[in-house]
Amino acid sequence: MSPKETAQAGTKKYQVPGALTPAELLERARSQFYSDPNVIGVGIGERRVGGQAQDGQVALIVYVQEKLEEAQLDKEEQAVPVPRQFEGMGTDVVAPFGPDSPTETLGFGDGHRHSVDMMSIDRVRLHDQWTAGQKGQELPFQGSIHDYGDVEVIQDDGTLVQTVNGQPEVDYVRAYKLFRLKNPDIYDFVSFFTDTASGMPPQGGSSWYWPIHNDTQGIGYPVFSNRPALGTNKLQGILFLNQGHFGAWRYVMLQEQGHRWSSFAPYRDSQNGPNLTDHMLGGFAHWAAEFDDDRSPMDYDIYDWVDIGGGQYQRVSLSSDQREYSELDLYLMGAMGPDEVGDLNLLSNITNVSGNTYTANKKRLEIDNFLWANGARVPNAAAAQKQFKHGFCLLTKDYARAHDLADRIDQLRRRFEADFRAATKGLLSVDTTIGPLRREAQPGEITELTGGGYTSLHRHQVTPYDLNLTGVQYTGSIQPGQSQYLFTYGWSPVWHMEWSARPTTAGGKVTSSVEIERDGNGLFTYWITVRNTGSVATGYELHFARLR
């Protein structure tokens, strides 16, 4: 295999060394192995022997494009030996792409390992290798980019898909740059979907998160940035969502979004003790089944442990729609301060008594256990970002036939906004629309908008929960005497929506009127007519305000 594996004397160790954080280990591994062009990433996960995961053996995984025979290795001048142990931790070499790579949605356990593999791939490194033959230049794009509702749809011109070890793989650096051809640099995250029916690659059996930038300290993840390679000053991460996971949308989407901050933080039993990772599945990225994380989506089990006393626990099944971030998750996400996080349980020696009742030994973990290992979160909850801009993008080879899938994604996009707010206890929010950030109005702005906080329409004091969102839905231009007919759909019937067209051209005059249609799902579509009543061509913005 490549890089070369070399034997090292001593007992193999397949756990994260207590003297290092996972973040420190990965940073050192990249410095060590990235001089080999065959290396395409490093990560932490379960060691595999013959493709089978080894329970309880957490390894440093070096990902390569292709495993090579010994005779081929000798010809590789840039091959970097991978010792049996690195920084006191056992190693494994994995080729994540190839003829045995999954093409269908995987089962639960295998999906976890594949998700960790895909998270660890350095896609900037792959993109640079693919463009090396083009003198590092991007090819001109001959496809098309369309808005479908609030989903960006990119039709591939044959340059979006490359090959790794014989397997088709989307070039996500290029895909993001194409997304940016129509959209400004305002997105914290972009979620990609592939239209497999049109011939786009299925992208393996899992959904995954690719970290682009982290400047947050104290969460167990290294501070780093791939932003320059993608031409952005804003992007924090890219997500890929597998169509096979649409049925568990809330669970899967919350998990991949949550990987921006969680679950990477080790803990300590004492202030100066070793770092411990037994609360994480595979030592990194997900909470373990033994960790009582309440209803967190950041695990790979479907249960919540309920303490019923006497050393006994009830194991309660959770549905996708019941998932919400734990207090520890919310601390790592910057939504809560450390003093707001309650104690957590780490169980061991779990034994079934009968039915869903188990006995277990309990280790009590407090927030100090995590602060000892990771330090304080910087920025803290008071200064952390609370609203995020998230774009949704479908990659297809045939735009004319992608409408049904794009419509489905647009429905899921709208649902994610509500799911994320509910799962963060209303402390964080996400705007998934195409266009400028739709932020929540502040109390002072509401006072200004409503003439001191009162309105004759409602005859009660307006609060931030009444005038919930304001923003620009659409921008356009219109000739004198012309009318334009616009529509926007998917709005809840419990909201009161106000729409108004406002001229942006000096001397311009416009008016607007609104018609409302209720669709088969009970949601409202607003049909808006904009008229130019002036004598000059006029640019305009269609503004909205959402009241509850």
KOLVEX-792134 format. One record per residue (C-alpha): residue in one letter; x, y, z. Coordinates in nm, 2 decimals, m for minus. Each point is the difference from the previous one (the first is absolute). Layout:
<atoms>
   resn     east    north       up
      A        X        Y        Z
...
</atoms>
This chain:
<atoms>
   resn     east    north       up
      M     0.00     0.00     0.00
      S     0.11     0.36    m0.03
      P     0.13     0.17     0.20
      K     0.25    m0.27     0.09
      E    m0.08    m0.18     0.32
      T     0.30    m0.07     0.22
      A     0.00    m0.22     0.31
      Q     0.09     0.16     0.33
      A     0.10    m0.19     0.31
      G    m0.23     0.00     0.31
      T    m0.36    m0.06     0.07
      K    m0.26     0.14    m0.23
      K    m0.21     0.27     0.15
      Y    m0.34     0.07    m0.15
      Q    m0.13     0.29     0.22
      V     0.05     0.38    m0.02
      P     0.31     0.07     0.22
      G    m0.11     0.17     0.33
      A     0.28     0.26    m0.04
      L    m0.15     0.14    m0.33
      T    m0.34     0.13    m0.11
      P    m0.14    m0.15    m0.32
      A     0.05     0.34    m0.16
      E     0.37     0.01     0.08
      L     0.04    m0.36    m0.12
      L    m0.15     0.08    m0.34
      E     0.20     0.32    m0.04
      R     0.32    m0.19     0.05
      A    m0.10    m0.28    m0.23
      R    m0.07     0.24    m0.29
      S     0.35     0.15     0.05
      Q     0.15    m0.35    m0.01
      F    m0.18    m0.16    m0.29
      Y    m0.12     0.27    m0.24
      S     0.33     0.00    m0.19
      D    m0.12    m0.32    m0.16
      P    m0.24     0.09    m0.29
      N    m0.18    m0.33     0.04
      V    m0.12     0.11     0.35
      I    m0.34     0.18    m0.03
      G    m0.09     0.04     0.37
      V     0.05    m0.11     0.36
      G    m0.26    m0.08     0.26
      I    m0.09    m0.19     0.32
      G    m0.22    m0.30    m0.02
      E    m0.04    m0.37     0.06
      R     0.29    m0.22    m0.12
      R    m0.10    m0.23    m0.27
      V     0.15    m0.34    m0.08
      G    m0.11    m0.15    m0.33
      G    m0.27     0.27    m0.02
      Q    m0.15    m0.10     0.33
      A     0.00     0.26     0.29
      Q     0.17    m0.11     0.32
      D    m0.20     0.07     0.31
      G     0.17     0.23     0.25
      Q     0.30     0.06    m0.23
      V     0.02     0.37    m0.09
      A     0.27     0.07    m0.26
      L     0.16     0.30    m0.17
      I    m0.11    m0.07    m0.36
      V     0.21     0.12    m0.29
      Y    m0.22     0.02    m0.31
      V     0.16    m0.07    m0.34
      Q    m0.13     0.01    m0.36
      E     0.11    m0.35    m0.07
      K     0.16    m0.29     0.19
      L     0.30    m0.13    m0.19
      E     0.19    m0.33    m0.01
      E     0.35    m0.01     0.15
      A     0.17     0.00    m0.34
      Q    m0.18     0.32    m0.09
      L     0.08     0.16     0.33
      D     0.38    m0.02    m0.07
      K    m0.06     0.21    m0.31
      E    m0.18     0.28     0.19
      E     0.27     0.26     0.08
      Q    m0.23     0.22     0.20
      A    m0.15    m0.28     0.21
      V     0.01     0.08     0.37
      P     0.02    m0.30     0.24
      V    m0.29    m0.04     0.23
      P     0.13    m0.16     0.32
      R    m0.21    m0.26     0.20
      Q    m0.03     0.27     0.26
      F     0.00     0.38    m0.03
      E     0.03     0.23     0.30
      G    m0.08    m0.31     0.22
      M    m0.31    m0.10    m0.19
      G    m0.06    m0.29    m0.24
      T    m0.05     0.08    m0.36
      D    m0.20    m0.13    m0.29
      V     0.02     0.07    m0.38
      V    m0.33     0.02    m0.18
      A    m0.09     0.06    m0.37
      P    m0.35     0.15     0.02
      F    m0.06    m0.01    m0.38
      G     0.01    m0.29    m0.23
      P    m0.20    m0.29    m0.14
      D    m0.12    m0.11     0.34
      S    m0.13     0.34     0.10
      P    m0.37     0.02     0.09
      T    m0.24     0.12    m0.25
      E    m0.32    m0.06     0.20
      T    m0.11     0.15     0.33
      L     0.18    m0.20     0.28
      G    m0.13    m0.15     0.32
      F     0.04     0.18     0.33
      G     0.35    m0.12     0.11
      D     0.16     0.00    m0.34
      G    m0.15     0.34    m0.07
      H     0.18     0.14     0.31
      R     0.34    m0.12    m0.13
      H    m0.06     0.13    m0.35
      S    m0.12     0.34     0.13
      V     0.32     0.03     0.20
      D     0.21    m0.10    m0.31
      M    m0.17     0.26    m0.22
      M     0.04     0.27     0.27
      S     0.37    m0.06     0.01
      I     0.07     0.02    m0.37
      D     0.20     0.31    m0.10
      R    m0.20     0.11    m0.30
      V     0.21     0.31    m0.06
      R     0.30    m0.24    m0.04
      L    m0.20    m0.21    m0.25
      H    m0.11     0.31    m0.20
      D     0.36     0.13    m0.02
      Q     0.11    m0.33    m0.14
      W    m0.28    m0.01    m0.25
      T     0.07     0.35    m0.12
      A     0.38    m0.04    m0.01
      G    m0.02    m0.12    m0.36
      Q    m0.18     0.33    m0.08
      K     0.29     0.21     0.14
      G    m0.21     0.04     0.32
      Q    m0.27     0.19    m0.20
      E    m0.37    m0.06     0.02
      L    m0.16    m0.11    m0.33
      P    m0.27     0.23    m0.15
      F    m0.35    m0.11     0.10
      Q    m0.23    m0.09    m0.29
      G    m0.30    m0.13     0.20
      S    m0.28     0.20     0.16
      I    m0.10     0.12     0.34
      H    m0.37     0.06     0.10
      D    m0.19     0.10     0.30
      Y    m0.29    m0.24     0.08
      G    m0.18     0.16     0.28
      D     0.27     0.05     0.26
      V     0.21    m0.29    m0.13
      E     0.29     0.06    m0.24
      V     0.01    m0.26    m0.28
      I     0.33    m0.04    m0.19
      Q     0.00    m0.21    m0.32
      D     0.34    m0.17    m0.05
      D     0.19     0.07    m0.32
      G     0.22    m0.30     0.05
      T     0.26     0.18     0.22
      L    m0.16    m0.06     0.34
      V     0.07    m0.37     0.03
      Q     0.36    m0.14     0.02
      T     0.13    m0.35     0.07
      V     0.18    m0.13     0.31
      N     0.12    m0.36    m0.01
      G    m0.25    m0.07    m0.28
      Q    m0.29     0.14     0.19
      P    m0.19     0.32    m0.11
      E     0.02     0.27     0.25
      V    m0.15     0.36     0.00
      D     0.26     0.27     0.02
      Y    m0.16     0.20     0.28
      V     0.25     0.28    m0.02
      R    m0.11     0.07    m0.35
      A    m0.37    m0.06     0.09
      Y     0.02     0.27     0.27
      K     0.18     0.24    m0.24
      L    m0.28    m0.05    m0.25
      F    m0.26     0.06     0.28
      R     0.18     0.33     0.06
      L    m0.03     0.11    m0.37
      K    m0.36     0.09     0.08
      N     0.02     0.06     0.38
      P     0.20     0.25     0.21
      D     0.24    m0.10     0.27
      I    m0.26     0.00     0.28
      Y    m0.05    m0.37     0.07
      D     0.13    m0.17     0.31
      F    m0.09    m0.34    m0.14
      V    m0.11    m0.16    m0.33
      S    m0.17    m0.34    m0.02
      F     0.04    m0.20    m0.32
      F    m0.22    m0.27    m0.14
      T     0.07    m0.21    m0.31
      D    m0.27    m0.09    m0.25
      T     0.10    m0.37    m0.04
      A    m0.29    m0.06    m0.24
      S     0.17     0.23    m0.25
      G     0.33    m0.18     0.03
      M     0.17     0.20     0.28
      P     0.20    m0.22     0.24
      P    m0.18    m0.13     0.31
      Q     0.29     0.11     0.22
      G     0.01    m0.32     0.20
      G    m0.23    m0.12     0.27
      S    m0.01     0.29     0.26
      S    m0.06     0.36     0.05
      W     0.30     0.20     0.12
      Y     0.14     0.34     0.11
      W     0.32     0.14    m0.15
      P     0.16     0.27     0.24
      I     0.13     0.30    m0.19
      H     0.09     0.24     0.28
      N     0.02     0.00     0.37
      D     0.11     0.29     0.21
      T    m0.18    m0.11     0.32
      Q     0.22    m0.11     0.28
      G    m0.10    m0.24     0.28
      I    m0.21    m0.25    m0.20
      G     0.26    m0.27    m0.06
      Y     0.05     0.09    m0.37
      P     0.31     0.16    m0.15
      V     0.00     0.36    m0.10
      F     0.06     0.00    m0.38
      S    m0.14     0.14    m0.32
      N    m0.05    m0.12    m0.36
      R    m0.17     0.33    m0.09
      P     0.27     0.13    m0.23
      A    m0.01    m0.31    m0.22
      L    m0.38     0.05    m0.05
      G     0.01     0.37    m0.05
      T    m0.21     0.09     0.30
      N     0.02     0.21     0.31
      K    m0.32    m0.14     0.15
      L    m0.05    m0.38    m0.06
      Q     0.03    m0.22     0.31
      G    m0.10    m0.34    m0.14
      I    m0.15    m0.20    m0.28
      L    m0.25    m0.28     0.05
      F    m0.11    m0.29    m0.22
      L    m0.34    m0.15     0.05
      N    m0.08    m0.35    m0.13
      Q    m0.35    m0.04    m0.15
      G    m0.03    m0.33     0.19
      H     0.00     0.21     0.32
      F    m0.30     0.22    m0.09
      G    m0.22    m0.22     0.22
      A     0.20     0.09     0.31
      W     0.05     0.36    m0.11
      R     0.00     0.18     0.33
      Y     0.24    m0.25     0.17
      V     0.25    m0.01    m0.29
      M    m0.01     0.37    m0.09
      L     0.04     0.11     0.36
      Q     0.30    m0.24     0.04
      E     0.18     0.12    m0.31
      Q    m0.06     0.37     0.09
      G     0.10    m0.07     0.36
      H     0.34    m0.13    m0.11
      R     0.11     0.36    m0.05
      W     0.05    m0.01     0.38
      S    m0.07    m0.34     0.14
      S     0.10    m0.28     0.10
      F     0.37     0.03     0.02
      A     0.07     0.11     0.36
      P     0.18    m0.24     0.24
      Y    m0.04     0.02     0.37
      R     0.22    m0.06     0.31
      D    m0.07    m0.16     0.34
      S     0.22     0.26     0.17
      Q     0.15     0.34    m0.09
      N     0.34    m0.15    m0.08
      G    m0.11    m0.35    m0.10
      P     0.03    m0.15    m0.35
      N    m0.25     0.08    m0.28
      L    m0.27    m0.27    m0.03
      T    m0.22    m0.08    m0.31
      D    m0.20    m0.30     0.11
      H    m0.32     0.21    m0.02
      M     0.05     0.03    m0.38
      L    m0.09    m0.27    m0.25
      G     0.33    m0.10    m0.17
      G     0.18     0.26     0.21
      F    m0.11     0.30    m0.21
      A    m0.29     0.19    m0.16
      H    m0.31    m0.18     0.16
      W    m0.12    m0.06     0.35
      A     0.02    m0.37     0.11
      A    m0.30    m0.21     0.08
      E     0.12    m0.02     0.36
      F    m0.01     0.38     0.03
      D    m0.34     0.12     0.12
      D    m0.02     0.30    m0.23
      D    m0.38     0.04     0.04
      R    m0.16     0.03    m0.35
      S     0.31     0.13    m0.18
      P     0.03    m0.07    m0.37
      M     0.38    m0.02     0.04
      D     0.00    m0.37     0.07
      Y    m0.06    m0.32    m0.20
      D    m0.25    m0.17     0.23
      I    m0.37     0.04     0.01
      Y    m0.05     0.00     0.37
      D    m0.02     0.23     0.30
      W     0.11    m0.13     0.35
      V    m0.26     0.09     0.27
      D     0.13    m0.04     0.36
      I    m0.27    m0.19     0.20
      G     0.20    m0.03     0.32
      G     0.18    m0.28     0.17
      G     0.27    m0.02    m0.26
      Q    m0.26    m0.08    m0.27
      Y    m0.08     0.17    m0.33
      Q    m0.28    m0.02    m0.25
      R     0.11     0.00    m0.36
      V    m0.25     0.21    m0.19
      S    m0.02    m0.01    m0.38
      L     0.02     0.34    m0.18
      S    m0.15     0.10    m0.33
      S     0.17     0.24    m0.24
      D    m0.24     0.28     0.08
      Q     0.08    m0.02     0.38
      R     0.36     0.09    m0.05
      E     0.13     0.32     0.16
      Y     0.35     0.11     0.10
      S     0.12    m0.07     0.35
      E     0.11     0.27     0.24
      L     0.36    m0.11    m0.07
      D    m0.06     0.03    m0.37
      L    m0.15     0.35     0.05
      Y     0.30     0.11     0.20
      L     0.24    m0.12    m0.27
      M    m0.22     0.18    m0.26
      G     0.03     0.33     0.19
      A    m0.37     0.01     0.09
      M     0.04    m0.06     0.38
      G     0.26     0.11     0.26
      P     0.18    m0.27     0.20
      D    m0.20     0.08     0.31
      E    m0.32    m0.10    m0.18
      V     0.12    m0.36    m0.08
      G    m0.13    m0.26     0.24
      D     0.18    m0.33     0.10
      L     0.02    m0.29    m0.25
      N     0.03    m0.38     0.06
      L     0.25    m0.23    m0.16
      L    m0.11    m0.36     0.05
      S     0.20    m0.32     0.02
      N    m0.06    m0.37     0.06
      I    m0.34     0.04    m0.15
      T    m0.21    m0.32     0.06
      N    m0.35    m0.08    m0.12
      V    m0.24    m0.09     0.29
      S    m0.32    m0.04    m0.20
      G    m0.16     0.17    m0.30
      N     0.14     0.35    m0.02
      T     0.13     0.01     0.36
      Y     0.38    m0.01     0.06
      T     0.24     0.03     0.29
      A     0.32     0.20    m0.04
      N     0.28     0.17     0.18
      K    m0.02     0.38    m0.03
      K     0.28     0.25    m0.03
      R    m0.12     0.35     0.05
      L     0.15     0.26    m0.23
      E    m0.03     0.38     0.06
      I     0.09     0.28    m0.23
      D     0.33     0.04     0.19
      N     0.11    m0.34    m0.13
      F    m0.02     0.14    m0.35
      L     0.15     0.34     0.09
      W     0.30    m0.18     0.15
      A     0.07    m0.18    m0.33
      N    m0.09     0.27    m0.25
      G     0.02     0.34     0.18
      A    m0.28     0.26    m0.02
      R    m0.19     0.05    m0.32
      V     0.12     0.30    m0.19
      P    m0.21     0.19    m0.10
      N    m0.23    m0.06     0.29
      A    m0.38    m0.02    m0.02
      A    m0.04     0.38     0.04
      A     0.21     0.07    m0.31
      A    m0.06    m0.32    m0.21
      Q    m0.19     0.02    m0.33
      K    m0.37    m0.08     0.04
      Q    m0.15     0.02    m0.35
      F     0.14    m0.18    m0.30
      K    m0.04     0.02    m0.38
      H    m0.03    m0.35    m0.16
      G    m0.04    m0.06    m0.38
      F    m0.15    m0.31    m0.16
      C     0.14    m0.12    m0.33
      L    m0.10    m0.29    m0.23
      L     0.25    m0.14    m0.25
      T    m0.15    m0.16    m0.31
      K     0.08    m0.10    m0.36
      D    m0.35     0.09    m0.12
      Y    m0.17     0.31     0.14
      A    m0.32    m0.07    m0.20
      R    m0.06    m0.32     0.20
      A     0.12     0.12     0.34
      H    m0.31     0.19     0.10
      D    m0.16    m0.26     0.22
      L     0.32    m0.06     0.20
      A     0.06     0.38     0.02
      D    m0.35     0.05     0.13
      R     0.05    m0.28     0.27
      I     0.33     0.17     0.11
      D    m0.17     0.33     0.01
      Q    m0.26    m0.14     0.24
      L     0.27    m0.16     0.22
      R     0.19     0.33    m0.01
      R    m0.30     0.19     0.15
      R    m0.04    m0.28     0.26
      F     0.36     0.03     0.11
      E    m0.05     0.36     0.10
      A    m0.27    m0.10     0.25
      D     0.18    m0.32     0.11
      F     0.33     0.19     0.08
      R    m0.18     0.27     0.20
      A    m0.19    m0.26     0.20
      A     0.30    m0.22     0.05
      T     0.21     0.29     0.14
      K    m0.29     0.10     0.23
      G    m0.05     0.32    m0.20
      L     0.35     0.12     0.08
      L     0.14    m0.03    m0.36
      S    m0.16     0.04    m0.34
      V     0.09    m0.06    m0.36
      D    m0.11     0.17    m0.32
      T    m0.01    m0.24    m0.30
      T    m0.13     0.24    m0.27
      I     0.18     0.11    m0.31
      G     0.08     0.37     0.04
      P     0.09     0.24     0.28
      L     0.00    m0.13     0.36
      R    m0.35     0.02     0.15
      R     0.07     0.10     0.35
      E    m0.23     0.04     0.29
      A    m0.10     0.36     0.08
      Q     0.14     0.14     0.32
      P    m0.22     0.16     0.27
      G     0.12     0.35    m0.09
      E    m0.08    m0.05    m0.37
      I    m0.35    m0.13     0.08
      T    m0.06     0.31     0.21
      E     0.11     0.22    m0.29
      L    m0.21    m0.20    m0.25
      T    m0.32     0.01     0.21
      G     0.01     0.35     0.13
      G     0.10    m0.06     0.36
      G    m0.09    m0.36     0.02
      Y    m0.37     0.03    m0.06
      T    m0.21    m0.06    m0.32
      S    m0.36     0.08    m0.07
      L    m0.03    m0.33    m0.19
      H     0.05    m0.23     0.30
      R    m0.06     0.25     0.29
      H     0.27    m0.17     0.21
      Q     0.37     0.06     0.06
      V     0.21    m0.16    m0.27
      T     0.29    m0.21     0.11
      P     0.29    m0.18    m0.18
      Y    m0.23    m0.30     0.00
      D    m0.26     0.18    m0.20
      L     0.21     0.17    m0.27
      N     0.21    m0.31    m0.03
      L     0.20     0.05    m0.32
      T     0.06     0.28    m0.25
      G     0.20    m0.01    m0.32
      V     0.01     0.03    m0.38
      Q    m0.18    m0.28    m0.19
      Y     0.09     0.11    m0.35
      T     0.17     0.28    m0.20
      G    m0.09     0.10    m0.36
      S    m0.06     0.28    m0.24
      I    m0.31     0.11    m0.18
      Q    m0.08     0.24    m0.30
      P    m0.26     0.28     0.02
      G    m0.35    m0.12    m0.01
      Q     0.11    m0.37     0.03
      S    m0.12    m0.25     0.25
      Q     0.18    m0.31     0.13
      Y    m0.16    m0.30     0.16
      L     0.21    m0.18     0.27
      F    m0.07    m0.28     0.24
      T     0.15    m0.15     0.31
      Y    m0.12    m0.32     0.16
      G     0.02    m0.22     0.30
      W    m0.10     0.25     0.27
      S    m0.18    m0.11     0.32
      P    m0.37     0.10     0.02
      V     0.06     0.10     0.37
      W     0.22     0.29    m0.11
      H    m0.12     0.34    m0.11
      M     0.22     0.11    m0.29
      E     0.04     0.36    m0.12
      W     0.15     0.06    m0.35
      S     0.10     0.33    m0.15
      A     0.19     0.10    m0.31
      R     0.24     0.30     0.05
      P     0.18     0.19    m0.29
      T     0.38     0.01     0.00
      T     0.02     0.24    m0.29
      A    m0.01     0.38     0.06
      G    m0.33     0.13    m0.12
      G    m0.15    m0.35    m0.03
      K    m0.36    m0.08     0.11
      V    m0.14    m0.35     0.05
      T    m0.30    m0.15     0.16
      S    m0.08    m0.36     0.10
      S    m0.30    m0.22     0.07
      V    m0.02    m0.35     0.15
      E    m0.22    m0.31    m0.06
      I     0.01    m0.31     0.22
      E    m0.04    m0.36    m0.10
      R    m0.02    m0.30     0.24
      D     0.17    m0.32    m0.15
      G    m0.08    m0.36     0.06
      N     0.24    m0.02     0.30
      G    m0.18     0.29     0.18
      L     0.29     0.24    m0.07
      F    m0.05     0.35    m0.16
      T     0.13     0.12    m0.33
      Y     0.01     0.38    m0.04
      W    m0.05     0.14    m0.36
      I     0.13     0.35    m0.01
      T    m0.06     0.25    m0.28
      V     0.26     0.29    m0.02
      R    m0.09     0.30    m0.22
      N     0.21     0.29    m0.12
      T    m0.22     0.30     0.03
      G     0.28     0.25    m0.08
      S     0.16     0.13    m0.32
      V     0.35    m0.16     0.03
      A     0.13    m0.36     0.00
      T     0.03    m0.09     0.37
      G     0.19    m0.25     0.20
      Y    m0.19    m0.13     0.30
      E     0.03    m0.23     0.30
      L    m0.29    m0.22     0.13
      H     0.01     0.02     0.38
      F    m0.18    m0.22     0.25
      A    m0.08     0.00     0.37
      R    m0.12    m0.32     0.17
      L    m0.23     0.03     0.30
      R    m0.13    m0.28     0.21
</atoms>
